[in-house]
Amino acid sequence: MLYRVSDLQGYTIHAMNGDLGTLRTLYFDEEEWGVASFVIDTGTWITGKHILVSPEVLGQPDMDRKLL
């Protein structure tokens, strides 16, 4: 399924041991025409930091609960 980045921005990134942060944006691979990585704002988990997460580790978005 196709999703707009603007629709997913701010979604909570949920991990097995709790919430990791929120989706800030993504990096696009123009050669492969796909998402290269997601930029996650870690909020208070690692204050003021952003991390890159591979799209392979995130499942399908839960549009009702706004979770990835």
PDB file of N, H, CA, C and O in Angstrom:
ATOM      1  N   MET A   1       0.839  -1.173   0.000  1.00  0.00           N
ATOM      2  CA  MET A   1       0.000   0.000   0.000  1.00  0.00           C
ATOM      3  C   MET A   1       0.888   1.241   0.000  1.00  0.00           C
ATOM      4  O   MET A   1       1.988   1.216   0.552  1.00  0.00           O
ATOM      5  N   LEU A   2       0.430   2.297  -0.598  1.00  0.00           N
ATOM      6  H   LEU A   2      -0.463   2.317  -1.047  1.00  0.00           H
ATOM      7  CA  LEU A   2       1.170   3.547  -0.642  1.00  0.00           C
ATOM      8  C   LEU A   2       0.667   4.497   0.438  1.00  0.00           C
ATOM      9  O   LEU A   2      -0.534   4.607   0.684  1.00  0.00           O
ATOM     10  N   TYR A   3       1.617   5.181   1.079  1.00  0.00           N
ATOM     11  H   TYR A   3       2.593   5.091   0.880  1.00  0.00           H
ATOM     12  CA  TYR A   3       1.288   6.152   2.119  1.00  0.00           C
ATOM     13  C   TYR A   3       2.033   7.448   1.825  1.00  0.00           C
ATOM     14  O   TYR A   3       3.162   7.422   1.336  1.00  0.00           O
ATOM     15  N   ARG A   4       1.411   8.565   2.120  1.00  0.00           N
ATOM     16  H   ARG A   4       0.493   8.587   2.517  1.00  0.00           H
ATOM     17  CA  ARG A   4       2.104   9.852   2.022  1.00  0.00           C
ATOM     18  C   ARG A   4       2.918  10.057   3.284  1.00  0.00           C
ATOM     19  O   ARG A   4       2.470   9.731   4.383  1.00  0.00           O
ATOM     20  N   VAL A   5       4.115  10.600   3.122  1.00  0.00           N
ATOM     21  H   VAL A   5       4.479  10.865   2.229  1.00  0.00           H
ATOM     22  CA  VAL A   5       4.968  10.869   4.277  1.00  0.00           C
ATOM     23  C   VAL A   5       4.261  11.796   5.243  1.00  0.00           C
ATOM     24  O   VAL A   5       4.345  11.613   6.457  1.00  0.00           O
ATOM     25  N   SER A   6       3.566  12.787   4.715  1.00  0.00           N
ATOM     26  H   SER A   6       3.498  12.936   3.728  1.00  0.00           H
ATOM     27  CA  SER A   6       2.880  13.746   5.582  1.00  0.00           C
ATOM     28  C   SER A   6       1.817  13.072   6.449  1.00  0.00           C
ATOM     29  O   SER A   6       1.527  13.548   7.546  1.00  0.00           O
ATOM     30  N   ASP A   7       1.234  11.974   5.973  1.00  0.00           N
ATOM     31  H   ASP A   7       1.470  11.587   5.081  1.00  0.00           H
ATOM     32  CA  ASP A   7       0.244  11.244   6.766  1.00  0.00           C
ATOM     33  C   ASP A   7       0.902  10.458   7.897  1.00  0.00           C
ATOM     34  O   ASP A   7       0.287  10.233   8.939  1.00  0.00           O
ATOM     35  N   LEU A   8       2.142  10.043   7.694  1.00  0.00           N
ATOM     36  H   LEU A   8       2.642  10.226   6.848  1.00  0.00           H
ATOM     37  CA  LEU A   8       2.830   9.210   8.688  1.00  0.00           C
ATOM     38  C   LEU A   8       3.675  10.019   9.672  1.00  0.00           C
ATOM     39  O   LEU A   8       4.044   9.505  10.727  1.00  0.00           O
ATOM     40  N   GLN A   9       3.985  11.265   9.348  1.00  0.00           N
ATOM     41  H   GLN A   9       3.685  11.683   8.490  1.00  0.00           H
ATOM     42  CA  GLN A   9       4.798  12.077  10.244  1.00  0.00           C
ATOM     43  C   GLN A   9       4.099  12.225  11.590  1.00  0.00           C
ATOM     44  O   GLN A   9       2.901  12.498  11.659  1.00  0.00           O
ATOM     45  N   GLY A  10       4.862  12.043  12.643  1.00  0.00           N
ATOM     46  H   GLY A  10       5.835  11.821  12.587  1.00  0.00           H
ATOM     47  CA  GLY A  10       4.321  12.127  13.991  1.00  0.00           C
ATOM     48  C   GLY A  10       3.815  10.807  14.534  1.00  0.00           C
ATOM     49  O   GLY A  10       3.451  10.724  15.707  1.00  0.00           O
ATOM     50  N   TYR A  11       3.784   9.755  13.694  1.00  0.00           N
ATOM     51  H   TYR A  11       4.080   9.822  12.741  1.00  0.00           H
ATOM     52  CA  TYR A  11       3.367   8.442  14.187  1.00  0.00           C
ATOM     53  C   TYR A  11       4.356   7.964  15.243  1.00  0.00           C
ATOM     54  O   TYR A  11       5.556   8.221  15.140  1.00  0.00           O
ATOM     55  N   THR A  12       3.859   7.280  16.241  1.00  0.00           N
ATOM     56  H   THR A  12       2.885   7.071  16.324  1.00  0.00           H
ATOM     57  CA  THR A  12       4.693   6.709  17.282  1.00  0.00           C
ATOM     58  C   THR A  12       5.371   5.455  16.756  1.00  0.00           C
ATOM     59  O   THR A  12       4.733   4.607  16.132  1.00  0.00           O
ATOM     60  N   ILE A  13       6.666   5.344  17.011  1.00  0.00           N
ATOM     61  H   ILE A  13       7.185   6.032  17.518  1.00  0.00           H
ATOM     62  CA  ILE A  13       7.423   4.142  16.658  1.00  0.00           C
ATOM     63  C   ILE A  13       7.436   3.267  17.899  1.00  0.00           C
ATOM     64  O   ILE A  13       8.063   3.598  18.905  1.00  0.00           O
ATOM     65  N   HIS A  14       6.737   2.151  17.811  1.00  0.00           N
ATOM     66  H   HIS A  14       6.228   1.882  16.994  1.00  0.00           H
ATOM     67  CA  HIS A  14       6.584   1.262  18.950  1.00  0.00           C
ATOM     68  C   HIS A  14       7.534   0.078  18.813  1.00  0.00           C
ATOM     69  O   HIS A  14       7.560  -0.590  17.780  1.00  0.00           O
ATOM     70  N   ALA A  15       8.310  -0.175  19.854  1.00  0.00           N
ATOM     71  H   ALA A  15       8.289   0.369  20.694  1.00  0.00           H
ATOM     72  CA  ALA A  15       9.238  -1.305  19.896  1.00  0.00           C
ATOM     73  C   ALA A  15       8.725  -2.339  20.896  1.00  0.00           C
ATOM     74  O   ALA A  15       7.744  -2.097  21.598  1.00  0.00           O
ATOM     75  N   MET A  16       9.381  -3.473  20.956  1.00  0.00           N
ATOM     76  H   MET A  16      10.179  -3.670  20.385  1.00  0.00           H
ATOM     77  CA  MET A  16       8.963  -4.541  21.868  1.00  0.00           C
ATOM     78  C   MET A  16       8.967  -4.100  23.329  1.00  0.00           C
ATOM     79  O   MET A  16       8.135  -4.546  24.120  1.00  0.00           O
ATOM     80  N   ASN A  17       9.907  -3.223  23.684  1.00  0.00           N
ATOM     81  H   ASN A  17      10.583  -2.862  23.041  1.00  0.00           H
ATOM     82  CA  ASN A  17      10.031  -2.806  25.084  1.00  0.00           C
ATOM     83  C   ASN A  17       9.492  -1.395  25.328  1.00  0.00           C
ATOM     84  O   ASN A  17       9.816  -0.786  26.348  1.00  0.00           O
ATOM     85  N   GLY A  18       8.692  -0.875  24.431  1.00  0.00           N
ATOM     86  H   GLY A  18       8.429  -1.370  23.603  1.00  0.00           H
ATOM     87  CA  GLY A  18       8.092   0.437  24.634  1.00  0.00           C
ATOM     88  C   GLY A  18       8.229   1.317  23.405  1.00  0.00           C
ATOM     89  O   GLY A  18       8.700   0.877  22.356  1.00  0.00           O
ATOM     90  N   ASP A  19       7.815   2.549  23.548  1.00  0.00           N
ATOM     91  H   ASP A  19       7.432   2.907  24.400  1.00  0.00           H
ATOM     92  CA  ASP A  19       7.875   3.492  22.441  1.00  0.00           C
ATOM     93  C   ASP A  19       9.284   4.045  22.268  1.00  0.00           C
ATOM     94  O   ASP A  19       9.947   4.415  23.237  1.00  0.00           O
ATOM     95  N   LEU A  20       9.727   4.094  21.014  1.00  0.00           N
ATOM     96  H   LEU A  20       9.188   3.793  20.227  1.00  0.00           H
ATOM     97  CA  LEU A  20      11.069   4.570  20.678  1.00  0.00           C
ATOM     98  C   LEU A  20      11.076   6.066  20.410  1.00  0.00           C
ATOM     99  O   LEU A  20      12.044   6.752  20.737  1.00  0.00           O
ATOM    100  N   GLY A  21      10.013   6.570  19.824  1.00  0.00           N
ATOM    101  H   GLY A  21       9.226   6.012  19.559  1.00  0.00           H
ATOM    102  CA  GLY A  21       9.928   7.989  19.479  1.00  0.00           C
ATOM    103  C   GLY A  21       8.851   8.192  18.436  1.00  0.00           C
ATOM    104  O   GLY A  21       7.895   7.422  18.351  1.00  0.00           O
ATOM    105  N   THR A  22       9.020   9.251  17.634  1.00  0.00           N
ATOM    106  H   THR A  22       9.798   9.876  17.703  1.00  0.00           H
ATOM    107  CA  THR A  22       8.039   9.541  16.596  1.00  0.00           C
ATOM    108  C   THR A  22       8.732   9.704  15.248  1.00  0.00           C
ATOM    109  O   THR A  22       9.895  10.101  15.167  1.00  0.00           O
ATOM    110  N   LEU A  23       7.991   9.390  14.201  1.00  0.00           N
ATOM    111  H   LEU A  23       7.047   9.068  14.266  1.00  0.00           H
ATOM    112  CA  LEU A  23       8.521   9.522  12.847  1.00  0.00           C
ATOM    113  C   LEU A  23       8.621  10.992  12.491  1.00  0.00           C
ATOM    114  O   LEU A  23       7.631  11.722  12.528  1.00  0.00           O
ATOM    115  N   ARG A  24       9.821  11.415  12.149  1.00  0.00           N
ATOM    116  H   ARG A  24      10.625  10.821  12.119  1.00  0.00           H
ATOM    117  CA  ARG A  24      10.043  12.809  11.770  1.00  0.00           C
ATOM    118  C   ARG A  24       9.958  12.969  10.256  1.00  0.00           C
ATOM    119  O   ARG A  24       9.214  13.818   9.763  1.00  0.00           O
ATOM    120  N   THR A  25      10.710  12.165   9.521  1.00  0.00           N
ATOM    121  H   THR A  25      11.314  11.476   9.921  1.00  0.00           H
ATOM    122  CA  THR A  25      10.723  12.202   8.060  1.00  0.00           C
ATOM    123  C   THR A  25      11.380  10.930   7.549  1.00  0.00           C
ATOM    124  O   THR A  25      11.571   9.978   8.306  1.00  0.00           O
ATOM    125  N   LEU A  26      11.724  10.910   6.274  1.00  0.00           N
ATOM    126  H   LEU A  26      11.569  11.683   5.659  1.00  0.00           H
ATOM    127  CA  LEU A  26      12.414   9.743   5.730  1.00  0.00           C
ATOM    128  C   LEU A  26      13.407  10.177   4.675  1.00  0.00           C
ATOM    129  O   LEU A  26      13.344  11.290   4.154  1.00  0.00           O
ATOM    130  N   TYR A  27      14.321   9.281   4.371  1.00  0.00           N
ATOM    131  H   TYR A  27      14.373   8.376   4.794  1.00  0.00           H
ATOM    132  CA  TYR A  27      15.264   9.471   3.271  1.00  0.00           C
ATOM    133  C   TYR A  27      14.843   8.539   2.151  1.00  0.00           C
ATOM    134  O   TYR A  27      14.545   7.365   2.370  1.00  0.00           O
ATOM    135  N   PHE A  28      14.826   9.086   0.955  1.00  0.00           N
ATOM    136  H   PHE A  28      15.068  10.039   0.777  1.00  0.00           H
ATOM    137  CA  PHE A  28      14.364   8.361  -0.218  1.00  0.00           C
ATOM    138  C   PHE A  28      15.565   7.982  -1.076  1.00  0.00           C
ATOM    139  O   PHE A  28      16.454   8.803  -1.300  1.00  0.00           O
ATOM    140  N   ASP A  29      15.595   6.743  -1.557  1.00  0.00           N
ATOM    141  H   ASP A  29      14.872   6.076  -1.376  1.00  0.00           H
ATOM    142  CA  ASP A  29      16.647   6.260  -2.445  1.00  0.00           C
ATOM    143  C   ASP A  29      16.173   6.442  -3.877  1.00  0.00           C
ATOM    144  O   ASP A  29      15.325   5.689  -4.354  1.00  0.00           O
ATOM    145  N   GLU A  30      16.715   7.433  -4.558  1.00  0.00           N
ATOM    146  H   GLU A  30      17.405   8.045  -4.170  1.00  0.00           H
ATOM    147  CA  GLU A  30      16.237   7.753  -5.904  1.00  0.00           C
ATOM    148  C   GLU A  30      16.633   6.715  -6.949  1.00  0.00           C
ATOM    149  O   GLU A  30      15.995   6.622  -7.997  1.00  0.00           O
ATOM    150  N   GLU A  31      17.672   5.940  -6.678  1.00  0.00           N
ATOM    151  H   GLU A  31      18.190   6.016  -5.826  1.00  0.00           H
ATOM    152  CA  GLU A  31      18.066   4.898  -7.623  1.00  0.00           C
ATOM    153  C   GLU A  31      17.162   3.671  -7.524  1.00  0.00           C
ATOM    154  O   GLU A  31      16.806   3.074  -8.540  1.00  0.00           O
ATOM    155  N   GLU A  32      16.799   3.301  -6.313  1.00  0.00           N
ATOM    156  H   GLU A  32      17.088   3.786  -5.488  1.00  0.00           H
ATOM    157  CA  GLU A  32      15.957   2.125  -6.082  1.00  0.00           C
ATOM    158  C   GLU A  32      14.468   2.471  -6.023  1.00  0.00           C
ATOM    159  O   GLU A  32      13.626   1.573  -6.010  1.00  0.00           O
ATOM    160  N   TRP A  33      14.141   3.752  -5.988  1.00  0.00           N
ATOM    161  H   TRP A  33      14.825   4.481  -5.998  1.00  0.00           H
ATOM    162  CA  TRP A  33      12.762   4.222  -5.873  1.00  0.00           C
ATOM    163  C   TRP A  33      12.068   3.631  -4.653  1.00  0.00           C
ATOM    164  O   TRP A  33      10.998   3.029  -4.751  1.00  0.00           O
ATOM    165  N   GLY A  34      12.697   3.815  -3.519  1.00  0.00           N
ATOM    166  H   GLY A  34      13.565   4.304  -3.440  1.00  0.00           H
ATOM    167  CA  GLY A  34      12.103   3.323  -2.279  1.00  0.00           C
ATOM    168  C   GLY A  34      12.637   4.079  -1.092  1.00  0.00           C
ATOM    169  O   GLY A  34      13.530   4.915  -1.223  1.00  0.00           O
ATOM    170  N   VAL A  35      12.096   3.787   0.054  1.00  0.00           N
ATOM    171  H   VAL A  35      11.370   3.107   0.161  1.00  0.00           H
ATOM    172  CA  VAL A  35      12.525   4.421   1.296  1.00  0.00           C
ATOM    173  C   VAL A  35      13.859   3.821   1.717  1.00  0.00           C
ATOM    174  O   VAL A  35      13.987   2.604   1.847  1.00  0.00           O
ATOM    175  N   ALA A  36      14.846   4.674   1.927  1.00  0.00           N
ATOM    176  H   ALA A  36      14.743   5.663   1.820  1.00  0.00           H
ATOM    177  CA  ALA A  36      16.164   4.217   2.373  1.00  0.00           C
ATOM    178  C   ALA A  36      16.180   4.064   3.895  1.00  0.00           C
ATOM    179  O   ALA A  36      16.679   3.065   4.412  1.00  0.00           O
ATOM    180  N   SER A  37      15.639   5.046   4.611  1.00  0.00           N
ATOM    181  H   SER A  37      15.234   5.858   4.191  1.00  0.00           H
ATOM    182  CA  SER A  37      15.566   4.977   6.065  1.00  0.00           C
ATOM    183  C   SER A  37      14.581   6.008   6.592  1.00  0.00           C
ATOM    184  O   SER A  37      14.299   7.021   5.952  1.00  0.00           O
ATOM    185  N   PHE A  38      14.073   5.716   7.776  1.00  0.00           N
ATOM    186  H   PHE A  38      14.303   4.894   8.296  1.00  0.00           H
ATOM    187  CA  PHE A  38      13.192   6.629   8.474  1.00  0.00           C
ATOM    188  C   PHE A  38      14.000   7.400   9.509  1.00  0.00           C
ATOM    189  O   PHE A  38      14.906   6.843  10.128  1.00  0.00           O
ATOM    190  N   VAL A  39      13.683   8.665   9.702  1.00  0.00           N
ATOM    191  H   VAL A  39      12.947   9.117   9.199  1.00  0.00           H
ATOM    192  CA  VAL A  39      14.320   9.475  10.737  1.00  0.00           C
ATOM    193  C   VAL A  39      13.356   9.523  11.919  1.00  0.00           C
ATOM    194  O   VAL A  39      12.221   9.983  11.798  1.00  0.00           O
ATOM    195  N   ILE A  40      13.831   9.043  13.056  1.00  0.00           N
ATOM    196  H   ILE A  40      14.753   8.670  13.154  1.00  0.00           H
ATOM    197  CA  ILE A  40      13.013   8.960  14.264  1.00  0.00           C
ATOM    198  C   ILE A  40      13.499   9.993  15.276  1.00  0.00           C
ATOM    199  O   ILE A  40      14.685  10.055  15.599  1.00  0.00           O
ATOM    200  N   ASP A  41      12.563  10.803  15.772  1.00  0.00           N
ATOM    201  H   ASP A  41      11.599  10.752  15.510  1.00  0.00           H
ATOM    202  CA  ASP A  41      12.854  11.748  16.848  1.00  0.00           C
ATOM    203  C   ASP A  41      12.655  10.989  18.151  1.00  0.00           C
ATOM    204  O   ASP A  41      11.540  10.571  18.461  1.00  0.00           O
ATOM    205  N   THR A  42      13.725  10.808  18.914  1.00  0.00           N
ATOM    206  H   THR A  42      14.631  11.148  18.662  1.00  0.00           H
ATOM    207  CA  THR A  42      13.674   9.980  20.113  1.00  0.00           C
ATOM    208  C   THR A  42      13.070  10.692  21.313  1.00  0.00           C
ATOM    209  O   THR A  42      12.848  10.070  22.352  1.00  0.00           O
ATOM    210  N   GLY A  43      12.805  11.973  21.187  1.00  0.00           N
ATOM    211  H   GLY A  43      12.985  12.478  20.343  1.00  0.00           H
ATOM    212  CA  GLY A  43      12.162  12.707  22.281  1.00  0.00           C
ATOM    213  C   GLY A  43      12.958  12.629  23.563  1.00  0.00           C
ATOM    214  O   GLY A  43      14.116  13.047  23.599  1.00  0.00           O
ATOM    215  N   THR A  44      12.357  12.098  24.619  1.00  0.00           N
ATOM    216  H   THR A  44      11.417  11.759  24.589  1.00  0.00           H
ATOM    217  CA  THR A  44      13.034  12.026  25.921  1.00  0.00           C
ATOM    218  C   THR A  44      13.855  10.760  26.097  1.00  0.00           C
ATOM    219  O   THR A  44      14.621  10.643  27.054  1.00  0.00           O
ATOM    220  N   TRP A  45      13.700   9.803  25.175  1.00  0.00           N
ATOM    221  H   TRP A  45      13.077   9.897  24.397  1.00  0.00           H
ATOM    222  CA  TRP A  45      14.463   8.554  25.289  1.00  0.00           C
ATOM    223  C   TRP A  45      15.952   8.830  25.137  1.00  0.00           C
ATOM    224  O   TRP A  45      16.744   8.372  25.961  1.00  0.00           O
ATOM    225  N   ILE A  46      16.349   9.561  24.115  1.00  0.00           N
ATOM    226  H   ILE A  46      15.705   9.933  23.446  1.00  0.00           H
ATOM    227  CA  ILE A  46      17.713  10.088  23.950  1.00  0.00           C
ATOM    228  C   ILE A  46      17.488  11.557  23.606  1.00  0.00           C
ATOM    229  O   ILE A  46      17.351  11.901  22.432  1.00  0.00           O
ATOM    230  N   THR A  47      17.450  12.394  24.577  1.00  0.00           N
ATOM    231  H   THR A  47      17.561  12.115  25.531  1.00  0.00           H
ATOM    232  CA  THR A  47      17.028  13.782  24.427  1.00  0.00           C
ATOM    233  C   THR A  47      17.723  14.497  23.281  1.00  0.00           C
ATOM    234  O   THR A  47      18.951  14.524  23.189  1.00  0.00           O
ATOM    235  N   GLY A  48      16.900  15.080  22.404  1.00  0.00           N
ATOM    236  H   GLY A  48      15.903  15.058  22.478  1.00  0.00           H
ATOM    237  CA  GLY A  48      17.404  15.913  21.318  1.00  0.00           C
ATOM    238  C   GLY A  48      18.108  15.166  20.203  1.00  0.00           C
ATOM    239  O   GLY A  48      18.821  15.785  19.413  1.00  0.00           O
ATOM    240  N   LYS A  49      17.933  13.865  20.112  1.00  0.00           N
ATOM    241  H   LYS A  49      17.354  13.362  20.754  1.00  0.00           H
ATOM    242  CA  LYS A  49      18.630  13.082  19.099  1.00  0.00           C
ATOM    243  C   LYS A  49      17.654  12.505  18.090  1.00  0.00           C
ATOM    244  O   LYS A  49      16.481  12.270  18.381  1.00  0.00           O
ATOM    245  N   HIS A  50      18.180  12.287  16.896  1.00  0.00           N
ATOM    246  H   HIS A  50      19.133  12.478  16.660  1.00  0.00           H
ATOM    247  CA  HIS A  50      17.438  11.610  15.844  1.00  0.00           C
ATOM    248  C   HIS A  50      18.233  10.374  15.453  1.00  0.00           C
ATOM    249  O   HIS A  50      19.463  10.399  15.428  1.00  0.00           O
ATOM    250  N   ILE A  51      17.533   9.306  15.151  1.00  0.00           N
ATOM    251  H   ILE A  51      16.534   9.286  15.171  1.00  0.00           H
ATOM    252  CA  ILE A  51      18.191   8.073  14.727  1.00  0.00           C
ATOM    253  C   ILE A  51      17.593   7.638  13.392  1.00  0.00           C
ATOM    254  O   ILE A  51      16.467   8.003  13.053  1.00  0.00           O
ATOM    255  N   LEU A  52      18.355   6.864  12.651  1.00  0.00           N
ATOM    256  H   LEU A  52      19.270   6.568  12.926  1.00  0.00           H
ATOM    257  CA  LEU A  52      17.880   6.303  11.393  1.00  0.00           C
ATOM    258  C   LEU A  52      17.459   4.859  11.624  1.00  0.00           C
ATOM    259  O   LEU A  52      18.152   4.095  12.296  1.00  0.00           O
ATOM    260  N   VAL A  53      16.316   4.500  11.058  1.00  0.00           N
ATOM    261  H   VAL A  53      15.754   5.120  10.513  1.00  0.00           H
ATOM    262  CA  VAL A  53      15.794   3.139  11.192  1.00  0.00           C
ATOM    263  C   VAL A  53      15.484   2.616   9.796  1.00  0.00           C
ATOM    264  O   VAL A  53      14.879   3.313   8.981  1.00  0.00           O
ATOM    265  N   SER A  54      15.897   1.405   9.535  1.00  0.00           N
ATOM    266  H   SER A  54      16.388   0.839  10.197  1.00  0.00           H
ATOM    267  CA  SER A  54      15.636   0.770   8.250  1.00  0.00           C
ATOM    268  C   SER A  54      14.141   0.489   8.095  1.00  0.00           C
ATOM    269  O   SER A  54      13.484   0.095   9.059  1.00  0.00           O
ATOM    270  N   PRO A  55      13.602   0.687   6.900  1.00  0.00           N
ATOM    271  CA  PRO A  55      12.189   0.372   6.693  1.00  0.00           C
ATOM    272  C   PRO A  55      11.887  -1.119   6.844  1.00  0.00           C
ATOM    273  O   PRO A  55      10.734  -1.503   7.038  1.00  0.00           O
ATOM    274  N   GLU A  56      12.910  -1.948   6.757  1.00  0.00           N
ATOM    275  H   GLU A  56      13.846  -1.636   6.600  1.00  0.00           H
ATOM    276  CA  GLU A  56      12.716  -3.391   6.893  1.00  0.00           C
ATOM    277  C   GLU A  56      12.299  -3.802   8.304  1.00  0.00           C
ATOM    278  O   GLU A  56      11.675  -4.848   8.478  1.00  0.00           O
ATOM    279  N   VAL A  57      12.633  -3.000   9.307  1.00  0.00           N
ATOM    280  H   VAL A  57      13.140  -2.150   9.165  1.00  0.00           H
ATOM    281  CA  VAL A  57      12.311  -3.372  10.683  1.00  0.00           C
ATOM    282  C   VAL A  57      10.963  -2.829  11.139  1.00  0.00           C
ATOM    283  O   VAL A  57      10.460  -3.215  12.194  1.00  0.00           O
ATOM    284  N   LEU A  58      10.381  -1.942  10.353  1.00  0.00           N
ATOM    285  H   LEU A  58      10.789  -1.628   9.496  1.00  0.00           H
ATOM    286  CA  LEU A  58       9.065  -1.410  10.698  1.00  0.00           C
ATOM    287  C   LEU A  58       7.996  -2.180   9.949  1.00  0.00           C
ATOM    288  O   LEU A  58       8.154  -2.493   8.769  1.00  0.00           O
ATOM    289  N   GLY A  59       6.929  -2.479  10.623  1.00  0.00           N
ATOM    290  H   GLY A  59       6.800  -2.225  11.581  1.00  0.00           H
ATOM    291  CA  GLY A  59       5.829  -3.186   9.987  1.00  0.00           C
ATOM    292  C   GLY A  59       4.895  -2.214   9.274  1.00  0.00           C
ATOM    293  O   GLY A  59       5.250  -1.065   9.009  1.00  0.00           O
ATOM    294  N   GLN A  60       3.726  -2.687   8.980  1.00  0.00           N
ATOM    295  H   GLN A  60       3.437  -3.620   9.195  1.00  0.00           H
ATOM    296  CA  GLN A  60       2.714  -1.847   8.356  1.00  0.00           C
ATOM    297  C   GLN A  60       2.185  -0.849   9.377  1.00  0.00           C
ATOM    298  O   GLN A  60       2.048  -1.181  10.554  1.00  0.00           O
ATOM    299  N   PRO A  61       1.888   0.359   8.939  1.00  0.00           N
ATOM    300  CA  PRO A  61       1.352   1.361   9.873  1.00  0.00           C
ATOM    301  C   PRO A  61      -0.030   0.957  10.387  1.00  0.00           C
ATOM    302  O   PRO A  61      -0.852   0.402   9.657  1.00  0.00           O
ATOM    303  N   ASP A  62      -0.255   1.250  11.651  1.00  0.00           N
ATOM    304  H   ASP A  62       0.412   1.700  12.244  1.00  0.00           H
ATOM    305  CA  ASP A  62      -1.582   1.105  12.251  1.00  0.00           C
ATOM    306  C   ASP A  62      -2.222   2.488  12.167  1.00  0.00           C
ATOM    307  O   ASP A  62      -1.967   3.350  13.009  1.00  0.00           O
ATOM    308  N   MET A  63      -3.048   2.693  11.155  1.00  0.00           N
ATOM    309  H   MET A  63      -3.255   1.993  10.471  1.00  0.00           H
ATOM    310  CA  MET A  63      -3.609   4.015  10.879  1.00  0.00           C
ATOM    311  C   MET A  63      -4.565   4.460  11.976  1.00  0.00           C
ATOM    312  O   MET A  63      -4.686   5.660  12.224  1.00  0.00           O
ATOM    313  N   ASP A  64      -5.238   3.543  12.630  1.00  0.00           N
ATOM    314  H   ASP A  64      -5.140   2.569  12.428  1.00  0.00           H
ATOM    315  CA  ASP A  64      -6.181   3.908  13.684  1.00  0.00           C
ATOM    316  C   ASP A  64      -5.466   4.407  14.939  1.00  0.00           C
ATOM    317  O   ASP A  64      -5.877   5.399  15.542  1.00  0.00           O
ATOM    318  N   ARG A  65      -4.394   3.713  15.329  1.00  0.00           N
ATOM    319  H   ARG A  65      -4.060   2.907  14.840  1.00  0.00           H
ATOM    320  CA  ARG A  65      -3.661   4.072  16.547  1.00  0.00           C
ATOM    321  C   ARG A  65      -2.456   4.969  16.264  1.00  0.00           C
ATOM    322  O   ARG A  65      -1.777   5.409  17.192  1.00  0.00           O
ATOM    323  N   LYS A  66      -2.189   5.241  14.976  1.00  0.00           N
ATOM    324  H   LYS A  66      -2.740   4.883  14.223  1.00  0.00           H
ATOM    325  CA  LYS A  66      -1.056   6.064  14.542  1.00  0.00           C
ATOM    326  C   LYS A  66       0.266   5.521  15.095  1.00  0.00           C
ATOM    327  O   LYS A  66       1.040   6.227  15.742  1.00  0.00           O
ATOM    328  N   LEU A  67       0.487   4.230  14.809  1.00  0.00           N
ATOM    329  H   LEU A  67      -0.142   3.656  14.284  1.00  0.00           H
ATOM    330  CA  LEU A  67       1.680   3.522  15.268  1.00  0.00           C
ATOM    331  C   LEU A  67       2.402   2.897  14.089  1.00  0.00           C
ATOM    332  O   LEU A  67       1.784   2.491  13.105  1.00  0.00           O
ATOM    333  N   LEU A  68       3.707   2.827  14.203  1.00  0.00           N
ATOM    334  H   LEU A  68       4.209   3.157  15.003  1.00  0.00           H
ATOM    335  CA  LEU A  68       4.543   2.046  13.299  1.00  0.00           C
ATOM    336  C   LEU A  68       5.331   1.075  14.147  1.00  0.00           C
ATOM    337  O   LEU A  68       6.121   0.293  13.617  1.00  0.00           O
TER     338      LEU A  68
END
